[in-house]
Amino acid sequence: MSVESEILLLRASIREADDQYYNRGFSDRTDAEYDILFVQLRKLEQASPHLVTADSPTQRVGAPMPKGTSFPTVAHLAPMGSIESLMAAGEVREFGERVRKLLALPADASVTWSCEPKLDGASANLLYEQGVFVRGLSRGDGSQGEDLTQNLRTIRNLPLRLAGPGPFPARMEVRGEVIMSKRGFLALQEREETSADGQFRNARNTTAGTLKLQDPRVVKRRPLDFIAFAIGHVEGAEFATHQVLRAQLATWGFQVALPFGVANDIDAVIAFREQMQQQRDDLPYELDGIVAKVDRLDWQQQLGRTSRTPRWALAYKFLPRLAQTRVLRIGAQVGRTGAVTPVAHLQAVDLAGVTVRNASLHNWALLAERDVRAGDLVEIQRAGDVIPEVVRVLLDQRPADSTPAAPPAACPACGGALLMEGKFLYCGNLDCKDQLVGRIVHLAERRAFDIEGLGPKQVEQLVQAKLVTAVEHVFALAPKKAQLLELERWGERSTQNLLEQIERSKTPPLARFLHGIGIRHVGESTAKDLAVHFGSLARLAAADREALMAVDGVGEEVATAIVTFFAAAKNQATLTALTTAGVVPQTAEPVAAGPLAGRTFVFTGGLTTMSRDDAKAKVEALGARTAGSISKKVSDVVAGADAGSKLDKARQLGLTILDEAAFCTLLASL
């Protein structure tokens, strides 16, 4: 498998995990598994920086906001970043040394660190005006979050008005973690029946799911707490250190994370983590590590941040938890992206307070390498999540009649043909039932068919009610309006709006159509190139590998994926059914030469006068190309607020760099 393909597969897996946790309130990957995927992606991108794109999980926070979200989205006053996760003491020491170098400190100068538990919940951002709580947002994608104000108001320890005589900051964002105590979670399990989708399988997922509920009365019954850990935007207050900030938050009535420690050097940070790991079972909340921050806030400002993480804070994760159990059988499951992965069905075992019955085996090559078999006694690990991974097989306990597990000959969900790409096995059937929800959600995204109001929750309801059993059924919902209105939370107005959106979406531009139908390895940029080159769906479908590889950016692997897609009988049937349902992609016109023809633009950082998507559309309409990563082929780099490593690389290559004002001046002059 090529490096580019491996990067694409890793990104898809991470995005799926992010979407589950941030948008859908559950997760079927362990923290350890997620961290491994993220580290692998980061290493591959560092070795091949020309393959880094703006939408890579390494360049963004959280997950893209879901289409059709039930809550309005609002921009954070200041970006809400993530924190770099480290797993080894050596990595922590390297981080500490990097901080010293960036601050240009003399050898005898020390850095004081504030150390807190890394709580295992869902982040929230609270806005206070003159001491009064006015709005609460989820983390979202780091720049904007879902407005969860009514649900957050029900949290008992969240101050609706700051304590004390004041004066209070005119406006202030208080960041923190919404969590559920171990005792509260156990009480909830005893009081309420566990749902079919495993809503109460662990405290973290239950917390995330609870915050997305539509009824604040239900949220109020759940034992949620808010623990404050930082301040984002603030007007009318200053703090010298994180210690002072914590004390002020407590004075204002916020609960802050405990135990708290002050470390005078990086070794003391490591020692604090070791202490917390020993005490974790005695603490009231689940935690999966510690967070250490440079204590001086002026140094935090000096250190700044990358596009994703601050350079002044780290998360030092705990070692995963372990248990032993027996493998009952090796099965196969189909992910939303079509990946068919092995799963070990286990004899139920308690692991860190959670009953575990399944373990991830990642891919078939890893399964063969570890040689996990039915009947084996295995050691599994969990790092705060539900589905753990198999660490090792106790070979001396293996039954004499055991046989190696083999990949399925056909898709276990739909019986369709399977495709092997390196270590990964895929179902290429567009209508595979286990992929259906994910495919429709992707199809409805703004950059694809752009169907407002058709998000994950709505699609899951449609599929569960069997109103949609294939992709094309989305476009034939109008005669089923009466049945739609019988679904929970489907009102007359919203249903009619959705049906009108679907009708308008039936004539998408060819590029959006190609992006939406989910051809493997064909992303938004490649879809645009294919649309311009071939002009129509018929000409693209008839193209052979040689003709496809004549398109700029299409290599052998992408060409093979396109040919395979259009050759599959089931995909042909789906495309025909879409046509029957009235879906007709518009013929793409050749790009006319414009004043920016021959130039390639990369956008980095945030823009205030327009979105980056709008900026890309403007330069493309003027004849330019856009790219997601910096290379010598790039002619112009537009750098907005908080531009990260791309700006540094652009400077190294001597590329033309425009700030937002200069970019707007350029557009106005054309």
C-alpha positions as CSV (number, residue, x, y, z in Angstrom):
1,M,0.0,0.0,0.0
2,S,1.3,3.5,-0.9
3,V,2.0,6.0,1.9
4,E,-0.8,8.2,0.5
5,S,-3.3,5.4,0.7
6,E,-2.3,4.5,4.2
7,I,-2.7,8.1,5.2
8,L,-6.2,8.2,3.7
9,L,-7.2,5.1,5.5
10,L,-5.9,6.3,8.8
11,R,-7.7,9.6,8.4
12,A,-11.0,7.9,7.6
13,S,-10.7,5.7,10.7
14,I,-9.9,8.7,12.9
15,R,-12.7,10.8,11.5
16,E,-15.2,8.0,12.1
17,A,-14.0,7.8,15.7
18,D,-14.2,11.6,16.1
19,D,-17.7,11.7,14.6
20,Q,-18.9,9.0,17.0
21,Y,-17.5,10.6,20.1
22,Y,-18.1,14.3,19.4
23,N,-21.4,14.2,17.4
24,R,-23.1,10.9,18.2
25,G,-22.3,10.4,21.8
26,F,-20.6,7.0,21.7
27,S,-17.4,5.3,20.6
28,D,-16.4,1.9,19.5
29,R,-12.6,2.4,19.7
30,T,-10.5,2.4,22.8
31,D,-8.5,5.5,23.7
32,A,-5.3,3.4,23.2
33,E,-6.5,2.3,19.7
34,Y,-7.4,5.9,18.8
35,D,-4.0,7.2,20.1
36,I,-2.1,4.6,18.1
37,L,-4.0,5.6,14.9
38,F,-3.3,9.2,15.5
39,V,0.4,8.7,16.2
40,Q,0.8,6.6,13.0
41,L,-0.9,9.3,11.0
42,R,1.2,12.1,12.5
43,K,4.4,10.2,11.8
44,L,3.5,9.5,8.2
45,E,2.5,13.1,7.6
46,Q,5.8,14.4,9.2
47,A,7.7,12.1,6.9
48,S,5.6,13.3,3.9
49,P,4.6,16.9,4.6
50,H,3.5,17.4,1.0
51,L,0.6,15.0,1.8
52,V,-0.7,17.1,4.8
53,T,-4.1,18.6,4.1
54,A,-6.1,21.2,5.9
55,D,-8.9,18.7,6.8
56,S,-6.5,16.1,8.2
57,P,-7.3,15.1,11.9
58,T,-3.8,16.3,12.8
59,Q,-4.7,19.8,11.7
60,R,-8.1,20.2,13.3
61,V,-9.8,19.9,16.7
62,G,-12.8,17.7,17.4
63,A,-15.0,16.7,14.5
64,P,-16.8,18.6,11.7
65,M,-20.2,19.7,12.8
66,P,-22.8,17.1,11.7
67,K,-25.3,18.0,9.0
68,G,-28.8,18.3,10.3
69,T,-27.7,18.8,13.9
70,S,-30.6,19.3,16.2
71,F,-28.8,22.2,17.9
72,P,-27.8,25.5,16.3
73,T,-24.1,26.1,15.9
74,V,-22.4,29.2,17.3
75,A,-18.8,30.3,17.0
76,H,-16.5,30.3,20.0
77,L,-15.1,33.7,20.9
78,A,-11.7,32.1,21.0
79,P,-10.7,28.8,19.4
80,M,-11.2,25.8,21.6
81,G,-8.2,23.6,21.0
82,S,-7.2,20.1,21.9
83,I,-4.1,19.0,23.9
84,E,-1.2,16.9,22.6
85,S,-1.4,13.3,24.1
86,L,1.8,11.7,25.2
87,M,2.2,8.1,26.3
88,A,5.9,7.8,27.5
89,A,8.1,9.7,29.9
90,G,10.6,10.3,27.2
91,E,8.0,12.1,25.1
92,V,7.1,14.3,28.1
93,R,10.8,15.2,28.6
94,E,11.1,16.1,24.9
95,F,8.0,18.3,25.2
96,G,9.5,20.0,28.3
97,E,12.8,20.6,26.5
98,R,11.0,22.0,23.5
99,V,9.2,24.5,25.8
100,R,12.5,25.6,27.3
101,K,14.0,26.2,23.8
102,L,11.0,28.1,22.5
103,L,11.2,30.4,25.6
104,A,15.0,30.7,25.1
105,L,15.5,30.1,28.9
106,P,19.0,30.0,30.4
107,A,20.2,26.6,31.7
108,D,19.6,27.5,35.4
109,A,16.0,28.8,34.8
110,S,13.1,26.6,35.8
111,V,9.6,26.2,34.3
112,T,6.7,25.8,36.8
113,W,3.9,23.5,35.6
114,S,0.3,23.3,36.9
115,C,-0.8,19.6,37.0
116,E,-4.4,18.4,37.1
117,P,-6.3,15.1,36.4
118,K,-7.4,14.6,32.8
119,L,-11.1,14.0,33.3
120,D,-12.9,11.6,31.0
121,G,-16.0,13.4,29.9
122,A,-17.3,15.9,27.3
123,S,-15.8,19.4,27.0
124,A,-18.0,22.5,27.1
125,N,-17.5,26.3,26.7
126,L,-19.6,28.6,28.9
127,L,-20.1,32.3,28.1
128,Y,-20.7,34.7,31.0
129,E,-21.7,38.3,30.6
130,Q,-21.3,40.6,33.7
131,G,-21.2,37.4,35.8
132,V,-24.4,35.8,34.3
133,F,-24.4,32.6,32.3
134,V,-25.9,33.3,28.9
135,R,-24.7,30.5,26.6
136,G,-23.0,27.1,26.6
137,L,-21.5,25.3,23.6
138,S,-19.9,21.9,22.9
139,R,-16.3,21.8,21.7
140,G,-17.5,21.1,18.2
141,D,-14.8,21.5,15.6
142,G,-12.8,23.9,17.8
143,S,-14.0,27.0,16.0
144,Q,-17.8,26.5,16.6
145,G,-19.9,24.3,18.7
146,E,-23.5,23.2,19.2
147,D,-25.6,25.4,21.5
148,L,-26.4,23.2,24.5
149,T,-27.4,26.1,26.8
150,Q,-30.7,24.6,28.0
151,N,-29.2,21.3,28.8
152,L,-26.1,22.8,30.5
153,R,-28.4,25.0,32.7
154,T,-29.7,21.8,34.3
155,I,-26.3,20.8,35.7
156,R,-26.5,21.3,39.5
157,N,-23.0,22.6,40.2
158,L,-22.8,24.9,37.2
159,P,-23.1,28.5,38.4
160,L,-25.9,30.4,36.6
161,R,-24.5,33.5,38.3
162,L,-21.0,34.0,39.5
163,A,-20.5,34.0,43.3
164,G,-19.0,37.0,45.0
165,P,-19.6,40.8,45.0
166,G,-17.8,41.4,41.7
167,P,-16.9,43.3,39.6
168,F,-17.0,40.5,37.0
169,P,-15.5,40.4,33.5
170,A,-17.7,42.0,30.9
171,R,-17.6,38.8,28.8
172,M,-15.8,35.6,29.6
173,E,-15.6,32.0,28.3
174,V,-15.1,29.4,31.0
175,R,-13.9,26.1,29.6
176,G,-14.4,22.8,31.4
177,E,-15.4,19.2,31.3
178,V,-18.9,17.8,31.8
179,I,-18.6,14.5,33.6
180,M,-20.5,11.9,35.6
181,S,-19.1,10.5,38.8
182,K,-18.5,6.8,39.2
183,R,-21.2,6.7,42.0
184,G,-23.6,8.8,39.9
185,F,-23.2,6.5,36.9
186,L,-23.8,3.4,38.9
187,A,-26.9,4.9,40.3
188,L,-28.1,5.8,36.9
189,Q,-27.6,2.3,35.7
190,E,-29.6,0.9,38.6
191,R,-32.4,3.5,38.1
192,E,-32.9,3.4,34.4
193,E,-32.9,0.5,32.0
194,T,-29.9,0.2,29.7
195,S,-30.9,1.1,26.1
196,A,-30.5,-1.1,23.2
197,D,-27.6,0.9,21.7
198,G,-25.6,0.7,24.8
199,Q,-26.2,4.2,26.0
200,F,-25.2,3.4,29.6
201,R,-22.2,1.2,28.9
202,N,-19.8,3.7,30.4
203,A,-19.8,7.2,32.0
204,R,-18.0,9.1,29.3
205,N,-20.3,8.0,26.4
206,T,-23.4,8.4,28.6
207,T,-22.3,12.0,29.4
208,A,-21.7,12.9,25.7
209,G,-25.0,11.3,24.7
210,T,-27.0,13.0,27.5
211,L,-25.8,16.5,26.4
212,K,-27.3,15.9,23.0
213,L,-30.8,15.0,24.3
214,Q,-33.7,17.2,23.2
215,D,-35.5,17.2,26.5
216,P,-33.7,19.2,29.3
217,R,-36.0,17.5,31.8
218,V,-34.3,14.2,31.0
219,V,-30.8,15.8,31.2
220,K,-31.7,17.3,34.6
221,R,-32.3,13.7,35.9
222,R,-28.8,12.6,34.9
223,P,-26.1,13.1,37.5
224,L,-23.9,15.5,35.5
225,D,-21.2,17.8,37.0
226,F,-19.2,20.6,35.4
227,I,-15.5,20.9,36.3
228,A,-13.8,24.2,35.1
229,F,-10.2,24.0,33.8
230,A,-9.5,27.2,31.8
231,I,-10.7,30.5,30.4
232,G,-10.9,31.3,26.7
233,H,-11.9,34.8,25.7
234,V,-12.1,37.3,28.5
235,E,-12.8,41.0,28.7
236,G,-12.0,42.9,31.9
237,A,-9.8,40.5,33.8
238,E,-6.2,39.4,33.9
239,F,-4.5,36.5,35.6
240,A,-0.7,36.0,36.1
241,T,-0.7,32.2,36.4
242,H,-2.9,29.2,36.0
243,Q,-2.8,28.7,39.8
244,V,-4.3,32.2,40.3
245,L,-6.9,31.5,37.6
246,R,-7.9,28.2,39.3
247,A,-8.3,30.1,42.6
248,Q,-10.5,32.7,41.0
249,L,-12.7,30.2,39.3
250,A,-13.2,28.5,42.7
251,T,-14.1,31.9,44.2
252,W,-16.6,32.5,41.5
253,G,-18.3,29.2,42.4
254,F,-16.9,26.7,39.9
255,Q,-15.7,23.2,40.9
256,V,-12.1,22.7,39.8
257,A,-10.2,19.5,39.1
258,L,-8.6,17.9,42.1
259,P,-6.0,16.7,43.1
260,F,-4.0,19.7,41.9
261,G,-0.2,19.8,41.9
262,V,2.6,22.3,41.1
263,A,5.7,20.8,39.5
264,N,8.9,22.8,39.4
265,D,10.4,20.7,36.6
266,I,9.3,18.2,34.0
267,D,10.4,15.2,36.2
268,A,7.9,16.4,38.8
269,V,5.2,16.4,36.1
270,I,6.1,12.7,35.5
271,A,6.0,12.0,39.2
272,F,2.5,13.6,39.5
273,R,1.2,11.3,36.8
274,E,2.6,8.2,38.5
275,Q,0.9,9.3,41.7
276,M,-2.4,9.9,40.0
277,Q,-2.2,6.5,38.2
278,Q,-1.9,4.8,41.6
279,Q,-4.8,6.8,43.0
280,R,-7.2,6.7,40.1
281,D,-9.4,4.0,41.5
282,D,-9.9,6.0,44.7
283,L,-11.0,9.2,42.9
284,P,-14.7,10.0,42.4
285,Y,-14.4,10.5,38.6
286,E,-12.9,8.5,35.8
287,L,-9.7,9.9,34.4
288,D,-7.3,8.7,31.8
289,G,-4.2,10.7,32.5
290,I,-3.0,14.1,33.7
291,V,-2.8,17.5,32.1
292,A,0.2,19.7,32.7
293,K,0.3,23.4,31.7
294,V,3.0,26.0,31.8
295,D,1.9,28.0,34.9
296,R,2.8,31.5,33.7
297,L,0.1,32.8,31.4
298,D,2.5,35.3,29.7
299,W,4.7,32.3,28.8
300,Q,1.6,30.5,27.4
301,Q,1.0,33.5,25.2
302,Q,4.6,33.6,24.1
303,L,4.6,29.8,23.3
304,G,1.4,30.1,21.2
305,R,-0.1,27.1,19.5
306,T,-0.1,25.0,16.4
307,S,-3.2,24.6,14.2
308,R,-4.4,21.9,16.6
309,T,-2.8,22.1,20.0
310,P,-1.2,24.6,22.4
311,R,2.6,24.5,22.7
312,W,2.3,25.1,26.5
313,A,0.1,22.1,27.6
314,L,0.4,18.3,27.4
315,A,-1.7,15.3,28.3
316,Y,0.3,12.4,29.8
317,K,-2.0,9.4,29.5
318,F,-2.2,6.5,31.9
319,L,-1.2,3.0,31.0
320,P,-4.1,0.9,29.7
321,R,-5.9,-1.5,32.0
322,L,-5.6,-5.2,31.5
323,A,-7.7,-8.3,32.0
324,Q,-7.8,-12.0,30.9
325,T,-10.7,-13.7,29.2
326,R,-11.5,-16.5,26.7
327,V,-12.2,-15.9,22.9
328,L,-15.6,-17.5,22.1
329,R,-15.3,-16.9,18.3
330,I,-13.8,-14.6,15.7
331,G,-16.4,-12.6,13.8
332,A,-16.4,-9.8,11.2
333,Q,-18.0,-6.4,11.4
334,V,-18.6,-3.8,8.7
335,G,-17.8,-0.2,9.5
336,R,-19.5,2.9,8.0
337,T,-16.7,3.4,5.5
338,G,-17.0,-0.2,4.3
339,A,-14.0,-1.6,6.1
340,V,-14.6,-5.2,7.2
341,T,-12.6,-5.8,10.3
342,P,-12.2,-8.8,12.6
343,V,-13.7,-8.7,16.1
344,A,-13.1,-11.2,18.9
345,H,-16.3,-12.1,20.7
346,L,-15.2,-12.8,24.3
347,Q,-16.4,-14.4,27.4
348,A,-17.8,-11.5,29.4
349,V,-15.2,-10.0,31.7
350,D,-15.2,-6.9,34.0
351,L,-12.6,-4.4,32.8
352,A,-12.2,-1.1,34.7
353,G,-15.9,-1.2,35.8
354,V,-17.2,-2.1,32.3
355,T,-18.5,-5.5,31.2
356,V,-16.6,-6.3,28.0
357,R,-17.8,-8.8,25.4
358,N,-15.9,-7.8,22.3
359,A,-12.3,-6.8,21.4
360,S,-11.0,-5.0,18.3
361,L,-8.5,-6.8,16.1
362,H,-8.0,-3.8,13.8
363,N,-7.4,-5.7,10.5
364,W,-6.9,-9.2,9.1
365,A,-3.1,-8.9,8.8
366,L,-2.8,-8.0,12.4
367,L,-5.1,-10.9,13.3
368,A,-2.9,-13.3,11.4
369,E,0.2,-11.8,13.0
370,R,-1.1,-12.1,16.5
371,D,-2.7,-15.5,15.6
372,V,-5.8,-15.0,17.8
373,R,-8.1,-18.0,17.6
374,A,-11.4,-19.1,19.0
375,G,-10.9,-20.8,22.3
376,D,-7.7,-18.8,23.1
377,L,-7.1,-17.3,26.6
378,V,-6.1,-13.7,25.8
379,E,-5.0,-10.6,27.7
380,I,-7.0,-7.5,26.7
381,Q,-6.5,-3.9,27.5
382,R,-8.8,-0.9,27.9
383,A,-8.0,2.8,28.3
384,G,-11.3,4.4,29.3
385,D,-13.4,3.0,26.4
386,V,-15.7,0.2,25.8
387,I,-14.2,-2.1,23.1
388,P,-10.6,-3.1,24.1
389,E,-7.9,-4.7,22.1
390,V,-6.2,-8.1,22.4
391,V,-2.7,-7.5,23.8
392,R,-1.4,-11.1,23.7
393,V,-2.4,-14.7,23.5
394,L,-1.5,-17.1,26.3
395,L,-0.3,-19.8,23.9
396,D,0.3,-22.4,26.7
397,Q,-3.5,-22.3,27.3
398,R,-4.5,-22.8,23.6
399,P,-6.8,-25.8,22.9
400,A,-5.2,-28.6,20.9
401,D,-7.9,-28.5,18.2
402,S,-7.8,-24.7,17.5
403,T,-7.5,-23.5,13.9
404,P,-6.5,-20.0,12.6
405,A,-9.3,-17.6,11.8
406,A,-9.8,-16.6,8.1
407,P,-11.3,-13.5,6.6
408,P,-14.9,-13.9,5.3
409,A,-15.3,-14.8,1.6
410,A,-18.2,-12.3,1.3
411,C,-19.4,-9.3,3.2
412,P,-21.1,-10.5,6.4
413,A,-23.7,-7.8,6.2
414,C,-24.8,-7.9,2.5
415,G,-23.1,-10.9,1.0
416,G,-21.3,-8.7,-1.6
417,A,-17.8,-9.1,-2.9
418,L,-14.9,-7.9,-0.8
419,L,-11.8,-6.0,-1.9
420,M,-8.4,-6.4,-0.3
421,E,-6.3,-3.2,-0.1
422,G,-3.0,-4.0,1.7
423,K,-4.0,-4.9,5.3
424,F,-7.5,-3.8,4.8
425,L,-10.6,-5.6,3.6
426,Y,-13.5,-3.6,2.2
427,C,-17.1,-4.1,1.0
428,G,-17.5,-2.2,-2.3
429,N,-21.3,-2.5,-2.3
430,L,-22.9,1.0,-2.3
431,D,-26.0,-0.3,-0.5
432,C,-24.4,-2.5,2.1
433,K,-26.8,-2.2,5.0
434,D,-24.1,-1.7,7.6
435,Q,-22.7,1.2,5.6
436,L,-26.0,2.7,4.7
437,V,-26.4,5.3,7.4
438,G,-22.8,6.6,7.0
439,R,-23.1,6.7,3.2
440,I,-26.3,8.7,3.4
441,V,-25.0,11.2,5.9
442,H,-21.9,11.7,3.7
443,L,-24.1,12.1,0.7
444,A,-26.1,14.8,2.4
445,E,-23.1,16.9,3.5
446,R,-22.8,20.4,2.3
447,R,-19.9,19.7,0.0
448,A,-21.8,16.8,-1.6
449,F,-25.6,16.9,-2.3
450,D,-26.1,19.6,0.4
451,I,-29.4,18.3,2.0
452,E,-30.0,20.5,5.0
453,G,-31.7,18.6,7.9
454,L,-30.5,15.1,7.0
455,G,-28.0,14.4,9.7
456,P,-27.0,11.2,11.5
457,K,-30.0,11.1,13.9
458,Q,-32.5,11.6,11.1
459,V,-30.9,9.0,8.8
460,E,-30.8,6.4,11.6
461,Q,-34.5,7.0,12.2
462,L,-35.3,6.5,8.5
463,V,-33.2,3.4,8.3
464,Q,-34.6,1.9,11.5
465,A,-38.2,2.6,10.4
466,K,-37.3,0.9,7.0
467,L,-38.4,4.0,5.1
468,V,-34.9,4.0,3.6
469,T,-33.2,0.7,2.8
470,A,-31.0,2.0,-0.1
471,V,-29.3,5.3,-0.9
472,E,-31.7,6.1,-3.7
473,H,-34.7,5.8,-1.4
474,V,-33.7,9.2,0.1
475,F,-35.0,10.8,-3.1
476,A,-38.3,9.0,-3.0
477,L,-39.5,10.1,0.5
478,A,-42.1,12.7,-0.7
479,P,-44.9,10.1,-1.1
480,K,-44.1,8.8,2.5
481,K,-44.7,12.1,4.2
482,A,-47.4,10.7,6.4
483,Q,-45.1,8.0,7.7
484,L,-42.3,10.5,8.2
485,L,-44.6,12.6,10.5
486,E,-45.1,9.5,12.7
487,L,-41.4,9.5,13.6
488,E,-40.3,11.0,16.9
489,R,-39.5,14.8,16.6
490,W,-40.6,15.0,13.0
491,G,-42.9,18.0,12.7
492,E,-44.9,19.3,9.8
493,R,-42.7,22.2,9.0
494,S,-39.3,20.5,9.4
495,T,-40.5,17.5,7.4
496,Q,-41.7,19.7,4.5
497,N,-38.5,21.7,4.6
498,L,-36.5,18.4,4.3
499,L,-38.5,17.2,1.4
500,E,-38.0,20.5,-0.4
501,Q,-34.3,20.3,0.3
502,I,-34.2,16.7,-1.1
503,E,-36.0,17.8,-4.3
504,R,-33.6,20.7,-4.8
505,S,-30.6,18.4,-4.4
506,K,-31.6,16.2,-7.3
507,T,-29.5,18.2,-9.8
508,P,-26.1,18.5,-8.1
509,P,-23.0,19.6,-9.9
510,L,-21.1,16.6,-11.2
511,A,-18.2,17.2,-8.8
512,R,-20.5,17.2,-5.8
513,F,-22.3,14.1,-7.1
514,L,-19.0,12.2,-7.4
515,H,-17.9,13.3,-4.0
516,G,-21.3,12.3,-2.5
517,I,-21.7,8.8,-3.9
518,G,-18.6,7.7,-2.0
519,I,-16.1,6.2,-4.5
520,R,-13.1,5.0,-2.6
521,H,-10.2,7.5,-2.7
522,V,-12.2,10.1,-4.5
523,G,-12.4,13.1,-2.3
524,E,-13.7,16.6,-3.0
525,S,-10.6,17.8,-4.9
526,T,-10.3,14.6,-7.0
527,A,-14.0,14.8,-7.8
528,K,-13.6,18.3,-9.1
529,D,-10.7,17.3,-11.3
530,L,-12.6,14.3,-12.7
531,A,-15.7,16.4,-13.4
532,V,-13.8,19.0,-15.3
533,H,-11.8,16.4,-17.2
534,F,-14.6,14.2,-18.3
535,G,-17.6,16.6,-18.2
536,S,-20.3,13.9,-17.7
537,L,-20.9,10.9,-15.5
538,A,-21.3,8.7,-18.6
539,R,-17.9,9.6,-20.0
540,L,-16.3,9.0,-16.6
541,A,-18.0,5.7,-16.1
542,A,-16.7,4.5,-19.5
543,A,-13.1,5.6,-18.9
544,D,-10.4,3.0,-18.5
545,R,-7.4,3.2,-16.2
546,E,-5.2,4.9,-18.7
547,A,-7.7,7.6,-19.4
548,L,-8.3,8.1,-15.7
549,M,-4.5,8.4,-15.0
550,A,-4.3,11.3,-17.5
551,V,-6.2,13.4,-14.9
552,D,-3.9,15.5,-12.7
553,G,-3.7,13.9,-9.2
554,V,-5.2,10.5,-10.2
555,G,-2.7,7.7,-9.7
556,E,-2.8,4.0,-10.3
557,E,-4.6,3.2,-7.0
558,V,-7.3,5.9,-7.5
559,A,-7.8,4.9,-11.1
560,T,-8.3,1.2,-10.0
561,A,-10.8,2.2,-7.4
562,I,-12.9,4.2,-9.9
563,V,-12.9,1.5,-12.5
564,T,-13.8,-1.1,-9.8
565,F,-16.6,1.1,-8.6
566,F,-18.3,1.5,-12.0
567,A,-17.8,-2.1,-12.9
568,A,-19.6,-3.5,-9.8
569,A,-23.1,-4.6,-10.8
570,K,-24.7,-3.5,-7.6
571,N,-23.2,0.0,-7.9
572,Q,-24.5,0.2,-11.5
573,A,-27.9,-0.8,-10.2
574,T,-27.8,2.0,-7.6
575,L,-26.7,4.6,-10.1
576,T,-29.6,3.5,-12.4
577,A,-32.0,3.7,-9.4
578,L,-30.8,7.2,-8.6
579,T,-31.5,8.3,-12.2
580,T,-35.0,6.7,-11.9
581,A,-35.5,8.7,-8.7
582,G,-34.8,11.9,-10.6
583,V,-31.2,12.5,-9.6
584,V,-29.4,13.9,-12.6
585,P,-25.9,15.4,-12.1
586,Q,-25.2,18.5,-14.1
587,T,-22.7,18.3,-16.9
588,A,-19.5,20.0,-15.9
589,E,-18.4,22.9,-18.1
590,P,-14.7,23.3,-18.8
591,V,-13.1,25.9,-16.5
592,A,-12.8,29.1,-18.4
593,A,-9.5,30.9,-18.3
594,G,-9.7,33.7,-15.7
595,P,-7.4,36.3,-14.3
596,L,-6.0,33.8,-11.7
597,A,-5.5,31.0,-14.2
598,G,-2.2,29.2,-13.6
599,R,-2.1,30.1,-9.9
600,T,-2.7,27.6,-7.0
601,F,-3.9,28.9,-3.6
602,V,-3.7,27.3,-0.2
603,F,-5.7,28.8,2.7
604,T,-4.5,28.4,6.3
605,G,-5.9,29.9,9.6
606,G,-9.3,31.5,10.1
607,L,-10.8,34.2,7.9
608,T,-13.2,36.8,9.3
609,T,-14.8,38.3,6.2
610,M,-15.7,35.0,4.6
611,S,-15.4,31.2,5.2
612,R,-12.5,29.4,3.7
613,D,-14.9,27.4,1.5
614,D,-16.2,30.7,0.1
615,A,-12.7,32.0,-0.4
616,K,-11.8,28.8,-2.3
617,A,-14.9,29.1,-4.5
618,K,-14.0,32.7,-5.3
619,V,-10.5,32.0,-6.6
620,E,-11.6,28.8,-8.4
621,A,-14.3,30.9,-10.2
622,L,-11.4,33.2,-11.3
623,G,-9.5,30.3,-12.9
624,A,-7.2,29.3,-10.0
625,R,-6.7,25.9,-8.4
626,T,-6.8,25.3,-4.7
627,A,-4.7,22.8,-2.7
628,G,-4.7,21.5,0.9
629,S,-1.0,21.3,1.5
630,I,2.1,23.4,0.8
631,S,4.4,22.5,-2.0
632,K,6.5,24.2,-4.7
633,K,3.4,24.0,-7.0
634,V,1.6,26.5,-4.8
635,S,1.8,30.1,-5.9
636,D,-0.2,31.9,-3.1
637,V,-0.8,31.2,0.5
638,V,-3.6,33.1,2.3
639,A,-2.8,33.2,6.0
640,G,-5.7,34.0,8.4
641,A,-5.8,34.1,12.2
642,D,-3.9,31.3,14.0
643,A,-2.1,30.1,10.9
644,G,0.1,27.2,11.8
645,S,2.8,25.1,10.3
646,K,1.7,25.7,6.7
647,L,2.6,29.3,7.1
648,D,6.1,28.4,8.3
649,K,6.6,26.0,5.4
650,A,5.4,28.6,2.9
651,R,8.0,31.1,4.2
652,Q,10.7,28.4,3.9
653,L,9.8,27.9,0.3
654,G,9.6,31.6,-0.5
655,L,5.9,31.5,-1.6
656,T,3.7,34.6,-1.9
657,I,1.9,35.1,1.4
658,L,-1.2,37.2,1.6
659,D,-3.0,38.2,4.8
660,E,-6.8,38.5,4.7
661,A,-6.7,42.2,3.9
662,A,-4.3,41.7,1.0
663,F,-6.4,38.8,-0.3
664,C,-9.6,40.9,-0.2
665,T,-7.7,43.6,-2.1
666,L,-6.6,41.1,-4.7
667,L,-10.2,39.9,-5.2
668,A,-11.5,43.5,-5.4
669,S,-8.9,44.3,-8.1
670,L,-10.0,41.5,-10.5
